[in-house]
């Protein structure tokens, strides 16, 4: 690939676990147990919709500390892990009257440490996954075609989730997996999504500047409509419980198969 040298990140040599933030709870050889917000251990197959990854090339949108990346590798996948780093801004909600400079700096430092966690684990697990950093609205086409794209707990954080899907799925030949949690406060909106026209719900609240990094609740019925427009008209929806911050929450995944 002509741009291979510039496209993929050079692995970082990270050995200090104190300079890392782990989004996922993990058991890491040489380092032991680390606790993150999501504990996916033992729930990986449900979280990923029961998809077979053997021999597949995967574009993972939002790898964070890499738990699912390394899991898919162990299942026989070749993974391209796509994420932000400190050089790319988080899609923060632009609240009027809110000084976001401090939050931007906090997120930038957090991204650096999350990236560090990925690279520490990448070395320990002898991973061959390659990482690309950038914005989801401008995924490099030089990545080339993939068999599967995954959006796990990421789509709700994008101001334009349809555009995020469109960019990734333009490279995707076979399947897409969208997974997210239905928080208790969102259950009424989930119930309303069974009406004839499902819609997205705007999450940020200007009173108290709440939820500055989460834009939407996207019910499965709406995800199916998005995927249908993009050529993935065969879909399945599954529900399961996922552990987040030591509590089990209702979650869903939508697996779409390309038909066009």
Residue, then its C-alpha position, 0 to 999 in steps of 0.5 A: x500500500x503506497x501510503x502504508x508508512x504514513x497511514x498507520x501509527x508507529x507503535x508507542x513503547x509504553x511500559x508505565x501503567x500509571x500513564x494509562x487510562x483503561x476504558x475496559x476492565x482487563x487482565x494483562x500479563x505482567x501487570x495483572x488486573x486493571x479496572x475500566x468502565x466497561x467489563x466485557x470479560x465473558x460477554x464478548x460474543x454477545x457484545x459483538x453480535x455472535x459474528x464469526x471473525x475468523x479470516x476477516x479484516x475488521x475496521x474497529x471504530x473507537x478501539x479505546x484501550x483495545x480490549x475488543x481489538x485484541x479479542x477479535x484478533x484472537x478469533x482470527x481477525x486482522x484488525x485496523x483500530x481507528x480512534x482519536x488521539x490528542x491531535x484530534x478534538x473530541x466531538x464536544x457539545x458546543x454549549x453557549x456560555x460554557x468555557x470548554x477550553x478546560x474540558x478540551x484539555x482534559x479530554x486531550x490528556x485522557x486520549x493520550x493515556x487511553x492511546x497509551x493503554x492500547x499500546x501497552x496492551x498491544x505489546x504485551x499481547x503480541x498484537x499485529x493490529x494496526x492503528x490509524x488516528x483521525x476523525x471519523x468524518x474523514x476515514x482514510x480510504x487508503x485503509x482499503x476494504x474491510x469485511x466487517x466494521x464495528x461501532x461499539x459504544x461509539x455512535x452516540x458520541x458523534x454529532x453526525x452519526x449517519x456520516x460516521x456510518x457512511x464513511x466506514x461502511x463505504x469501505x465495508x464489504x460484508x457486515x457492520x456491528x453497532x452496539x450500545x447501552x440503553x441507560x435507565x433514563x433512556x427507557x421511555x425513548x426506547x419504548x417510543x421507538x416502537x412507534x411507526x417512525x423511530x427517531x433519535x433523541x438529543x441528550x445534552x442538557x443546557x441546564x448544568x451543561x450536562x452530557x457534553x460528550x454524548x449527543x444522541x440516543x439511537x434506538x435499534x429501529x433507527x440504526x436499522x433504517x440508517x443501515x438500510x439506506x447504506x446498503x445493509x438491509x438484512x439486519x438482526x437485533x439482539x438484546x443482552x445485559x452488559x456490565x458498566x461501572x459494576x452494574x448490569x445495564x440493558x444493551x443491544x446490538x444491530x448486525x447488518x449484512x450488505x445486500x447492495 
